[in-house]
Amino acid sequence: MFAEYHLFRISDPAGPVVADDVDGTDNGLVMATDGSIEIMTGIHTGEVDLTVARCEHEPEPAAGNWEEIAEISLHSPSGKVIVHALMGDEADVPTLAASGAGDYRLRVHARGRDTAVDVAVEEIVEWYLIQCWPAPAGPAGAGQSKRRLRRGTTCKA
């Protein structure tokens, strides 16, 4: 996944994935803005490792050495939720909206964002996992540091 200007985005080509009244508070990792969701990176420009997991129900946070975890809700008007660079290059991952149009919850896991802050990198130094499942809209979850919620079911990437 190519990140530029410290971010990559999640959006739906048919319209905004977040309403104007959604709490767009920037928790340092995930932010709702301009009808899209932005995932903030430490690097300025370069490739990051991205894995997505589309789930039928709320999964447990992924095991592993994740440094930050944050959640946010989205709405897909078309059922095609894409991950893309700021300037539009789509990531080679399936749509996050596995159940078609409707409401979803995203849980974003991140590792390595402090490795090369503000640098244009030549090799991958940051890793991201995005879990997505159908769920009613809810408040944005504050960034969590080395803390995982233990509930729900598991899903496969």
Secondary structure in CASP SS format (residue, H / E / C, confidence):
PFRMAT SS
TARGET T0000
AUTHOR 0000-0000-0000
METHOD secondary structure of the structure
MODEL  1
M C 1.00
F E 1.00
A E 1.00
E E 1.00
Y C 1.00
H C 1.00
L E 1.00
F E 1.00
R E 1.00
I E 1.00
S E 1.00
D E 1.00
P C 1.00
A C 1.00
G E 1.00
P C 1.00
V C 1.00
V C 1.00
A C 1.00
D C 1.00
D C 1.00
V C 1.00
D C 1.00
G C 1.00
T C 1.00
D C 1.00
N C 1.00
G C 1.00
L C 1.00
V E 1.00
M E 1.00
A E 1.00
T E 1.00
D C 1.00
G C 1.00
S E 1.00
I E 1.00
E E 1.00
I E 1.00
M E 1.00
T C 1.00
G C 1.00
I C 1.00
H C 1.00
T E 1.00
G E 1.00
E E 1.00
V C 1.00
D E 1.00
L E 1.00
T E 1.00
V E 1.00
A E 1.00
R E 1.00
C C 1.00
E C 1.00
H C 1.00
E C 1.00
P E 1.00
E C 1.00
P C 1.00
A C 1.00
A C 1.00
G C 1.00
N C 1.00
W C 1.00
E C 1.00
E E 1.00
I E 1.00
A E 1.00
E E 1.00
I E 1.00
S E 1.00
L E 1.00
H E 1.00
S E 1.00
P C 1.00
S C 1.00
G C 1.00
K C 1.00
V C 1.00
I E 1.00
V E 1.00
H E 1.00
A E 1.00
L C 1.00
M C 1.00
G C 1.00
D C 1.00
E E 1.00
A C 1.00
D C 1.00
V C 1.00
P C 1.00
T C 1.00
L C 1.00
A C 1.00
A C 1.00
S C 1.00
G C 1.00
A C 1.00
G E 1.00
D E 1.00
Y E 1.00
R E 1.00
L E 1.00
R E 1.00
V E 1.00
H E 1.00
A E 1.00
R E 1.00
G C 1.00
R C 1.00
D C 1.00
T C 1.00
A C 1.00
V C 1.00
D C 1.00
V C 1.00
A E 1.00
V C 1.00
E C 1.00
E C 1.00
I C 1.00
V C 1.00
E C 1.00
W E 1.00
Y E 1.00
L E 1.00
I E 1.00
Q E 1.00
C E 1.00
W E 1.00
P E 1.00
A C 1.00
P C 1.00
A C 1.00
G C 1.00
P C 1.00
A C 1.00
G E 1.00
A E 1.00
G E 1.00
Q E 1.00
S E 1.00
K C 1.00
R C 1.00
R C 1.00
L C 1.00
R C 1.00
R C 1.00
G C 1.00
T E 1.00
T C 1.00
C C 1.00
K C 1.00
A C 1.00
END
